[in-house]
Amino acid sequence: MTAKKNLEEPETKEIRVVSLDEMSYGELSDFEEIVGSLPTDGTMEGVPIGKMMIALGYITARRTDPTVTIEEIRNLPIGSIVMDSEEVNPN
């Protein structure tokens, strides 16, 4: 008899992103390293959305789980990283 696969949905993780103003200089440097640049005009216009979401999710998640990896953040489904602050929201 073969074992049945567990067909339950994996637990979805949600990360609520911190505002750029709440980041340390080290976190800002990490953001720049992941994205390739910083917003120079105070807005997120022109910043690659995917890289920005990965950077913000990684930086925020690392505050509560220092073992989290960028790869784990990359593997999260879209919608897992939530921007609450108007200061972070690129719209």
PDB file as gemmi writes it, atoms N, CA and C in Angstrom:
CRYST1    1.000    1.000    1.000  90.00  90.00  90.00 P 1                      
ATOM      1  N   MET A   1       0.844  -1.168   0.000  1.00  0.00           N  
ATOM      2  CA  MET A   1       0.000   0.000   0.000  1.00  0.00           C  
ATOM      3  C   MET A   1       0.899   1.243   0.000  1.00  0.00           C  
ATOM      4  N   THR A   2       0.583   2.195  -0.850  1.00  0.00           N  
ATOM      5  CA  THR A   2       1.408   3.399  -0.931  1.00  0.00           C  
ATOM      6  C   THR A   2       0.871   4.480   0.002  1.00  0.00           C  
ATOM      7  N   ALA A   3       1.761   5.305   0.471  1.00  0.00           N  
ATOM      8  CA  ALA A   3       1.363   6.399   1.360  1.00  0.00           C  
ATOM      9  C   ALA A   3       0.696   7.501   0.541  1.00  0.00           C  
ATOM     10  N   LYS A   4      -0.337   8.099   1.102  1.00  0.00           N  
ATOM     11  CA  LYS A   4      -1.027   9.195   0.427  1.00  0.00           C  
ATOM     12  C   LYS A   4      -0.226  10.477   0.611  1.00  0.00           C  
ATOM     13  N   LYS A   5      -0.224  11.277  -0.433  1.00  0.00           N  
ATOM     14  CA  LYS A   5       0.438  12.566  -0.339  1.00  0.00           C  
ATOM     15  C   LYS A   5      -0.433  13.515   0.463  1.00  0.00           C  
ATOM     16  N   ASN A   6       0.191  14.388   1.201  1.00  0.00           N  
ATOM     17  CA  ASN A   6      -0.533  15.405   1.948  1.00  0.00           C  
ATOM     18  C   ASN A   6      -0.941  16.491   0.967  1.00  0.00           C  
ATOM     19  N   LEU A   7      -2.236  16.623   0.714  1.00  0.00           N  
ATOM     20  CA  LEU A   7      -2.730  17.568  -0.270  1.00  0.00           C  
ATOM     21  C   LEU A   7      -3.187  18.875   0.349  1.00  0.00           C  
ATOM     22  N   GLU A   8      -2.897  19.077   1.619  1.00  0.00           N  
ATOM     23  CA  GLU A   8      -3.285  20.324   2.258  1.00  0.00           C  
ATOM     24  C   GLU A   8      -2.499  21.476   1.664  1.00  0.00           C  
ATOM     25  N   GLU A   9      -3.137  22.625   1.590  1.00  0.00           N  
ATOM     26  CA  GLU A   9      -2.459  23.820   1.106  1.00  0.00           C  
ATOM     27  C   GLU A   9      -1.386  24.218   2.109  1.00  0.00           C  
ATOM     28  N   PRO A  10      -0.227  24.648   1.606  1.00  0.00           N  
ATOM     29  CA  PRO A  10       0.799  25.112   2.546  1.00  0.00           C  
ATOM     30  C   PRO A  10       0.326  26.388   3.241  1.00  0.00           C  
ATOM     31  N   GLU A  11       0.807  26.591   4.448  1.00  0.00           N  
ATOM     32  CA  GLU A  11       0.443  27.780   5.199  1.00  0.00           C  
ATOM     33  C   GLU A  11       0.989  29.003   4.462  1.00  0.00           C  
ATOM     34  N   THR A  12       0.110  29.958   4.201  1.00  0.00           N  
ATOM     35  CA  THR A  12       0.583  31.162   3.522  1.00  0.00           C  
ATOM     36  C   THR A  12       1.102  32.152   4.540  1.00  0.00           C  
ATOM     37  N   LYS A  13       2.222  32.698   4.218  1.00  0.00           N  
ATOM     38  CA  LYS A  13       2.886  33.655   5.083  1.00  0.00           C  
ATOM     39  C   LYS A  13       2.559  35.046   4.567  1.00  0.00           C  
ATOM     40  N   GLU A  14       2.329  35.970   5.477  1.00  0.00           N  
ATOM     41  CA  GLU A  14       2.090  37.352   5.074  1.00  0.00           C  
ATOM     42  C   GLU A  14       3.106  38.237   5.776  1.00  0.00           C  
ATOM     43  N   ILE A  15       3.742  39.089   4.998  1.00  0.00           N  
ATOM     44  CA  ILE A  15       4.731  40.011   5.533  1.00  0.00           C  
ATOM     45  C   ILE A  15       4.207  41.420   5.320  1.00  0.00           C  
ATOM     46  N   ARG A  16       4.042  42.167   6.406  1.00  0.00           N  
ATOM     47  CA  ARG A  16       3.615  43.566   6.329  1.00  0.00           C  
ATOM     48  C   ARG A  16       4.857  44.435   6.354  1.00  0.00           C  
ATOM     49  N   VAL A  17       5.109  45.097   5.253  1.00  0.00           N  
ATOM     50  CA  VAL A  17       6.349  45.829   5.015  1.00  0.00           C  
ATOM     51  C   VAL A  17       6.458  47.080   5.880  1.00  0.00           C  
ATOM     52  N   VAL A  18       7.679  47.340   6.337  1.00  0.00           N  
ATOM     53  CA  VAL A  18       7.954  48.554   7.098  1.00  0.00           C  
ATOM     54  C   VAL A  18       8.151  49.710   6.125  1.00  0.00           C  
ATOM     55  N   SER A  19       7.946  50.910   6.612  1.00  0.00           N  
ATOM     56  CA  SER A  19       8.175  52.121   5.827  1.00  0.00           C  
ATOM     57  C   SER A  19       9.677  52.308   5.616  1.00  0.00           C  
ATOM     58  N   LEU A  20      10.045  52.932   4.510  1.00  0.00           N  
ATOM     59  CA  LEU A  20      11.460  53.217   4.269  1.00  0.00           C  
ATOM     60  C   LEU A  20      12.046  54.064   5.387  1.00  0.00           C  
ATOM     61  N   ASP A  21      11.241  54.950   5.961  1.00  0.00           N  
ATOM     62  CA  ASP A  21      11.719  55.803   7.051  1.00  0.00           C  
ATOM     63  C   ASP A  21      12.028  55.012   8.317  1.00  0.00           C  
ATOM     64  N   GLU A  22      11.488  53.807   8.442  1.00  0.00           N  
ATOM     65  CA  GLU A  22      11.719  52.976   9.622  1.00  0.00           C  
ATOM     66  C   GLU A  22      12.953  52.093   9.479  1.00  0.00           C  
ATOM     67  N   MET A  23      13.564  52.077   8.299  1.00  0.00           N  
ATOM     68  CA  MET A  23      14.721  51.215   8.066  1.00  0.00           C  
ATOM     69  C   MET A  23      15.985  51.818   8.649  1.00  0.00           C  
ATOM     70  N   SER A  24      16.872  50.929   9.054  1.00  0.00           N  
ATOM     71  CA  SER A  24      18.204  51.363   9.476  1.00  0.00           C  
ATOM     72  C   SER A  24      19.040  51.615   8.211  1.00  0.00           C  
ATOM     73  N   TYR A  25      20.195  52.233   8.369  1.00  0.00           N  
ATOM     74  CA  TYR A  25      21.075  52.441   7.226  1.00  0.00           C  
ATOM     75  C   TYR A  25      21.553  51.107   6.656  1.00  0.00           C  
ATOM     76  N   GLY A  26      21.751  50.135   7.517  1.00  0.00           N  
ATOM     77  CA  GLY A  26      22.137  48.805   7.038  1.00  0.00           C  
ATOM     78  C   GLY A  26      21.043  48.172   6.193  1.00  0.00           C  
ATOM     79  N   GLU A  27      19.788  48.311   6.630  1.00  0.00           N  
ATOM     80  CA  GLU A  27      18.673  47.781   5.854  1.00  0.00           C  
ATOM     81  C   GLU A  27      18.521  48.528   4.535  1.00  0.00           C  
ATOM     82  N   LEU A  28      18.750  49.824   4.561  1.00  0.00           N  
ATOM     83  CA  LEU A  28      18.699  50.622   3.336  1.00  0.00           C  
ATOM     84  C   LEU A  28      19.783  50.165   2.359  1.00  0.00           C  
ATOM     85  N   SER A  29      20.939  49.841   2.885  1.00  0.00           N  
ATOM     86  CA  SER A  29      22.027  49.317   2.060  1.00  0.00           C  
ATOM     87  C   SER A  29      21.644  47.962   1.465  1.00  0.00           C  
ATOM     88  N   ASP A  30      20.994  47.100   2.269  1.00  0.00           N  
ATOM     89  CA  ASP A  30      20.526  45.806   1.766  1.00  0.00           C  
ATOM     90  C   ASP A  30      19.508  46.004   0.648  1.00  0.00           C  
ATOM     91  N   PHE A  31      18.604  46.974   0.828  1.00  0.00           N  
ATOM     92  CA  PHE A  31      17.617  47.293  -0.202  1.00  0.00           C  
ATOM     93  C   PHE A  31      18.329  47.670  -1.498  1.00  0.00           C  
ATOM     94  N   GLU A  32      19.315  48.545  -1.384  1.00  0.00           N  
ATOM     95  CA  GLU A  32      20.071  49.009  -2.555  1.00  0.00           C  
ATOM     96  C   GLU A  32      20.790  47.839  -3.233  1.00  0.00           C  
ATOM     97  N   GLU A  33      21.353  46.940  -2.437  1.00  0.00           N  
ATOM     98  CA  GLU A  33      22.072  45.792  -2.987  1.00  0.00           C  
ATOM     99  C   GLU A  33      21.131  44.866  -3.760  1.00  0.00           C  
ATOM    100  N   ILE A  34      19.946  44.612  -3.235  1.00  0.00           N  
ATOM    101  CA  ILE A  34      18.990  43.706  -3.874  1.00  0.00           C  
ATOM    102  C   ILE A  34      18.384  44.349  -5.121  1.00  0.00           C  
ATOM    103  N   VAL A  35      17.979  45.609  -5.011  1.00  0.00           N  
ATOM    104  CA  VAL A  35      17.274  46.281  -6.098  1.00  0.00           C  
ATOM    105  C   VAL A  35      18.247  46.830  -7.144  1.00  0.00           C  
ATOM    106  N   GLY A  36      19.420  47.244  -6.696  1.00  0.00           N  
ATOM    107  CA  GLY A  36      20.388  47.817  -7.606  1.00  0.00           C  
ATOM    108  C   GLY A  36      20.479  49.321  -7.510  1.00  0.00           C  
ATOM    109  N   SER A  37      19.523  49.928  -6.823  1.00  0.00           N  
ATOM    110  CA  SER A  37      19.526  51.383  -6.644  1.00  0.00           C  
ATOM    111  C   SER A  37      18.558  51.747  -5.534  1.00  0.00           C  
ATOM    112  N   LEU A  38      18.590  52.998  -5.168  1.00  0.00           N  
ATOM    113  CA  LEU A  38      17.630  53.555  -4.220  1.00  0.00           C  
ATOM    114  C   LEU A  38      16.758  54.556  -4.959  1.00  0.00           C  
ATOM    115  N   PRO A  39      15.531  54.756  -4.498  1.00  0.00           N  
ATOM    116  CA  PRO A  39      14.720  55.806  -5.128  1.00  0.00           C  
ATOM    117  C   PRO A  39      15.379  57.163  -4.865  1.00  0.00           C  
ATOM    118  N   THR A  40      15.733  57.867  -5.926  1.00  0.00           N  
ATOM    119  CA  THR A  40      16.466  59.119  -5.759  1.00  0.00           C  
ATOM    120  C   THR A  40      15.568  60.331  -5.598  1.00  0.00           C  
ATOM    121  N   ASP A  41      14.299  60.198  -6.008  1.00  0.00           N  
ATOM    122  CA  ASP A  41      13.413  61.353  -5.925  1.00  0.00           C  
ATOM    123  C   ASP A  41      12.386  61.214  -4.810  1.00  0.00           C  
ATOM    124  N   GLY A  42      12.590  60.259  -3.929  1.00  0.00           N  
ATOM    125  CA  GLY A  42      11.669  60.069  -2.813  1.00  0.00           C  
ATOM    126  C   GLY A  42      10.456  59.218  -3.150  1.00  0.00           C  
ATOM    127  N   THR A  43      10.345  58.778  -4.400  1.00  0.00           N  
ATOM    128  CA  THR A  43       9.242  57.901  -4.783  1.00  0.00           C  
ATOM    129  C   THR A  43       9.823  56.584  -5.286  1.00  0.00           C  
ATOM    130  N   MET A  44       8.957  55.616  -5.450  1.00  0.00           N  
ATOM    131  CA  MET A  44       9.382  54.310  -5.946  1.00  0.00           C  
ATOM    132  C   MET A  44       9.242  54.213  -7.467  1.00  0.00           C  
ATOM    133  N   GLU A  45       8.898  55.305  -8.108  1.00  0.00           N  
ATOM    134  CA  GLU A  45       8.731  55.307  -9.558  1.00  0.00           C  
ATOM    135  C   GLU A  45      10.045  54.906 -10.231  1.00  0.00           C  
ATOM    136  N   GLY A  46       9.987  53.970 -11.136  1.00  0.00           N  
ATOM    137  CA  GLY A  46      11.175  53.517 -11.838  1.00  0.00           C  
ATOM    138  C   GLY A  46      11.917  52.387 -11.151  1.00  0.00           C  
ATOM    139  N   VAL A  47      11.556  52.059  -9.921  1.00  0.00           N  
ATOM    140  CA  VAL A  47      12.203  50.961  -9.202  1.00  0.00           C  
ATOM    141  C   VAL A  47      11.540  49.658  -9.646  1.00  0.00           C  
ATOM    142  N   PRO A  48      12.326  48.633 -10.020  1.00  0.00           N  
ATOM    143  CA  PRO A  48      11.730  47.355 -10.442  1.00  0.00           C  
ATOM    144  C   PRO A  48      10.855  46.762  -9.318  1.00  0.00           C  
ATOM    145  N   ILE A  49       9.584  46.572  -9.615  1.00  0.00           N  
ATOM    146  CA  ILE A  49       8.608  46.148  -8.601  1.00  0.00           C  
ATOM    147  C   ILE A  49       8.978  44.808  -7.968  1.00  0.00           C  
ATOM    148  N   GLY A  50       9.327  43.822  -8.766  1.00  0.00           N  
ATOM    149  CA  GLY A  50       9.651  42.503  -8.211  1.00  0.00           C  
ATOM    150  C   GLY A  50      10.830  42.560  -7.251  1.00  0.00           C  
ATOM    151  N   LYS A  51      11.889  43.222  -7.663  1.00  0.00           N  
ATOM    152  CA  LYS A  51      13.073  43.348  -6.806  1.00  0.00           C  
ATOM    153  C   LYS A  51      12.747  44.154  -5.553  1.00  0.00           C  
ATOM    154  N   MET A  52      11.939  45.197  -5.728  1.00  0.00           N  
ATOM    155  CA  MET A  52      11.568  46.021  -4.581  1.00  0.00           C  
ATOM    156  C   MET A  52      10.772  45.198  -3.562  1.00  0.00           C  
ATOM    157  N   MET A  53       9.820  44.402  -4.035  1.00  0.00           N  
ATOM    158  CA  MET A  53       9.004  43.597  -3.132  1.00  0.00           C  
ATOM    159  C   MET A  53       9.864  42.556  -2.416  1.00  0.00           C  
ATOM    160  N   ILE A  54      10.786  41.937  -3.140  1.00  0.00           N  
ATOM    161  CA  ILE A  54      11.683  40.963  -2.520  1.00  0.00           C  
ATOM    162  C   ILE A  54      12.536  41.649  -1.453  1.00  0.00           C  
ATOM    163  N   ALA A  55      13.083  42.818  -1.783  1.00  0.00           N  
ATOM    164  CA  ALA A  55      13.930  43.535  -0.831  1.00  0.00           C  
ATOM    165  C   ALA A  55      13.145  43.932   0.411  1.00  0.00           C  
ATOM    166  N   LEU A  56      11.978  44.530   0.224  1.00  0.00           N  
ATOM    167  CA  LEU A  56      11.170  44.964   1.367  1.00  0.00           C  
ATOM    168  C   LEU A  56      10.700  43.780   2.209  1.00  0.00           C  
ATOM    169  N   GLY A  57      10.287  42.703   1.544  1.00  0.00           N  
ATOM    170  CA  GLY A  57       9.853  41.509   2.269  1.00  0.00           C  
ATOM    171  C   GLY A  57      10.986  40.883   3.060  1.00  0.00           C  
ATOM    172  N   TYR A  58      12.153  40.797   2.433  1.00  0.00           N  
ATOM    173  CA  TYR A  58      13.319  40.210   3.093  1.00  0.00           C  
ATOM    174  C   TYR A  58      13.746  41.032   4.306  1.00  0.00           C  
ATOM    175  N   ILE A  59      13.857  42.338   4.120  1.00  0.00           N  
ATOM    176  CA  ILE A  59      14.284  43.221   5.210  1.00  0.00           C  
ATOM    177  C   ILE A  59      13.306  43.162   6.375  1.00  0.00           C  
ATOM    178  N   THR A  60      12.022  43.190   6.062  1.00  0.00           N  
ATOM    179  CA  THR A  60      11.001  43.159   7.108  1.00  0.00           C  
ATOM    180  C   THR A  60      10.974  41.807   7.813  1.00  0.00           C  
ATOM    181  N   ALA A  61      10.991  40.722   7.049  1.00  0.00           N  
ATOM    182  CA  ALA A  61      10.938  39.378   7.643  1.00  0.00           C  
ATOM    183  C   ALA A  61      12.152  39.107   8.516  1.00  0.00           C  
ATOM    184  N   ARG A  62      13.297  39.627   8.114  1.00  0.00           N  
ATOM    185  CA  ARG A  62      14.533  39.385   8.869  1.00  0.00           C  
ATOM    186  C   ARG A  62      14.494  40.022  10.255  1.00  0.00           C  
ATOM    187  N   ARG A  63      13.639  41.013  10.438  1.00  0.00           N  
ATOM    188  CA  ARG A  63      13.528  41.637  11.770  1.00  0.00           C  
ATOM    189  C   ARG A  63      12.989  40.655  12.806  1.00  0.00           C  
ATOM    190  N   THR A  64      12.134  39.738  12.397  1.00  0.00           N  
ATOM    191  CA  THR A  64      11.577  38.766  13.340  1.00  0.00           C  
ATOM    192  C   THR A  64      12.177  37.377  13.171  1.00  0.00           C  
ATOM    193  N   ASP A  65      12.795  37.120  12.012  1.00  0.00           N  
ATOM    194  CA  ASP A  65      13.408  35.816  11.760  1.00  0.00           C  
ATOM    195  C   ASP A  65      14.742  36.033  11.044  1.00  0.00           C  
ATOM    196  N   PRO A  66      15.827  36.181  11.800  1.00  0.00           N  
ATOM    197  CA  PRO A  66      17.125  36.458  11.179  1.00  0.00           C  
ATOM    198  C   PRO A  66      17.647  35.334  10.291  1.00  0.00           C  
ATOM    199  N   THR A  67      17.003  34.169  10.317  1.00  0.00           N  
ATOM    200  CA  THR A  67      17.452  33.054   9.486  1.00  0.00           C  
ATOM    201  C   THR A  67      16.786  33.030   8.111  1.00  0.00           C  
ATOM    202  N   VAL A  68      15.823  33.917   7.881  1.00  0.00           N  
ATOM    203  CA  VAL A  68      15.115  33.921   6.601  1.00  0.00           C  
ATOM    204  C   VAL A  68      16.094  34.237   5.476  1.00  0.00           C  
ATOM    205  N   THR A  69      15.875  33.609   4.320  1.00  0.00           N  
ATOM    206  CA  THR A  69      16.750  33.830   3.171  1.00  0.00           C  
ATOM    207  C   THR A  69      15.994  34.572   2.071  1.00  0.00           C  
ATOM    208  N   ILE A  70      16.742  35.194   1.202  1.00  0.00           N  
ATOM    209  CA  ILE A  70      16.126  35.861   0.052  1.00  0.00           C  
ATOM    210  C   ILE A  70      15.380  34.839  -0.793  1.00  0.00           C  
ATOM    211  N   GLU A  71      15.935  33.648  -0.909  1.00  0.00           N  
ATOM    212  CA  GLU A  71      15.281  32.598  -1.704  1.00  0.00           C  
ATOM    213  C   GLU A  71      13.909  32.239  -1.133  1.00  0.00           C  
ATOM    214  N   GLU A  72      13.781  32.201   0.189  1.00  0.00           N  
ATOM    215  CA  GLU A  72      12.474  31.934   0.803  1.00  0.00           C  
ATOM    216  C   GLU A  72      11.481  33.042   0.448  1.00  0.00           C  
ATOM    217  N   ILE A  73      11.946  34.273   0.438  1.00  0.00           N  
ATOM    218  CA  ILE A  73      11.073  35.390   0.076  1.00  0.00           C  
ATOM    219  C   ILE A  73      10.704  35.302  -1.401  1.00  0.00           C  
ATOM    220  N   ARG A  74      11.648  34.964  -2.255  1.00  0.00           N  
ATOM    221  CA  ARG A  74      11.381  34.806  -3.692  1.00  0.00           C  
ATOM    222  C   ARG A  74      10.301  33.748  -3.951  1.00  0.00           C  
ATOM    223  N   ASN A  75      10.252  32.734  -3.109  1.00  0.00           N  
ATOM    224  CA  ASN A  75       9.317  31.628  -3.314  1.00  0.00           C  
ATOM    225  C   ASN A  75       7.915  31.887  -2.759  1.00  0.00           C  
ATOM    226  N   LEU A  76       7.716  33.006  -2.077  1.00  0.00           N  
ATOM    227  CA  LEU A  76       6.387  33.328  -1.554  1.00  0.00           C  
ATOM    228  C   LEU A  76       5.442  33.654  -2.703  1.00  0.00           C  
ATOM    229  N   PRO A  77       4.170  33.299  -2.580  1.00  0.00           N  
ATOM    230  CA  PRO A  77       3.220  33.676  -3.630  1.00  0.00           C  
ATOM    231  C   PRO A  77       2.978  35.186  -3.638  1.00  0.00           C  
ATOM    232  N   ILE A  78       2.684  35.707  -4.818  1.00  0.00           N  
ATOM    233  CA  ILE A  78       2.362  37.135  -4.934  1.00  0.00           C  
ATOM    234  C   ILE A  78       1.179  37.420  -4.026  1.00  0.00           C  
ATOM    235  N   GLY A  79       1.231  38.505  -3.334  1.00  0.00           N  
ATOM    236  CA  GLY A  79       0.194  38.866  -2.372  1.00  0.00           C  
ATOM    237  C   GLY A  79       0.601  38.596  -0.941  1.00  0.00           C  
ATOM    238  N   SER A  80       1.731  37.897  -0.760  1.00  0.00           N  
ATOM    239  CA  SER A  80       2.210  37.594   0.592  1.00  0.00           C  
ATOM    240  C   SER A  80       2.894  38.785   1.241  1.00  0.00           C  
ATOM    241  N   ILE A  81       3.424  39.671   0.419  1.00  0.00           N  
ATOM    242  CA  ILE A  81       4.097  40.864   0.934  1.00  0.00           C  
ATOM    243  C   ILE A  81       3.136  42.023   0.784  1.00  0.00           C  
ATOM    244  N   VAL A  82       2.751  42.590   1.916  1.00  0.00           N  
ATOM    245  CA  VAL A  82       1.697  43.604   1.956  1.00  0.00           C  
ATOM    246  C   VAL A  82       2.283  44.947   2.341  1.00  0.00           C  
ATOM    247  N   MET A  83       1.940  45.960   1.578  1.00  0.00           N  
ATOM    248  CA  MET A  83       2.395  47.319   1.870  1.00  0.00           C  
ATOM    249  C   MET A  83       1.263  48.081   2.533  1.00  0.00           C  
ATOM    250  N   ASP A  84       1.398  48.351   3.814  1.00  0.00           N  
ATOM    251  CA  ASP A  84       0.375  49.091   4.546  1.00  0.00           C  
ATOM    252  C   ASP A  84       0.577  50.592   4.470  1.00  0.00           C  
ATOM    253  N   SER A  85       1.808  51.006   4.424  1.00  0.00           N  
ATOM    254  CA  SER A  85       2.136  52.427   4.518  1.00  0.00           C  
ATOM    255  C   SER A  85       2.039  53.107   3.164  1.00  0.00           C  
ATOM    256  N   GLU A  86       1.450  54.301   3.131  1.00  0.00           N  
ATOM    257  CA  GLU A  86       1.415  55.103   1.923  1.00  0.00           C  
ATOM    258  C   GLU A  86       2.821  55.490   1.486  1.00  0.00           C  
ATOM    259  N   GLU A  87       3.741  55.596   2.439  1.00  0.00           N  
ATOM    260  CA  GLU A  87       5.106  55.982   2.126  1.00  0.00           C  
ATOM    261  C   GLU A  87       5.827  54.887   1.349  1.00  0.00           C  
ATOM    262  N   VAL A  88       5.381  53.643   1.484  1.00  0.00           N  
ATOM    263  CA  VAL A  88       6.025  52.527   0.803  1.00  0.00           C  
ATOM    264  C   VAL A  88       5.287  52.198  -0.474  1.00  0.00           C  
ATOM    265  N   ASN A  89       3.991  52.410  -0.493  1.00  0.00           N  
ATOM    266  CA  ASN A  89       3.150  52.021  -1.622  1.00  0.00           C  
ATOM    267  C   ASN A  89       3.542  52.783  -2.877  1.00  0.00           C  
ATOM    268  N   PRO A  90       3.912  52.059  -3.958  1.00  0.00           N  
ATOM    269  CA  PRO A  90       4.379  52.719  -5.180  1.00  0.00           C  
ATOM    270  C   PRO A  90       3.266  53.308  -6.019  1.00  0.00           C  
ATOM    271  N   ASN A  91       2.016  53.126  -5.664  1.00  0.00           N  
ATOM    272  CA  ASN A  91       0.901  53.649  -6.485  1.00  0.00           C  
ATOM    273  C   ASN A  91       0.637  55.096  -6.213  1.00  0.00           C  
TER     274      ASN A  91                                                      
END                                                                             
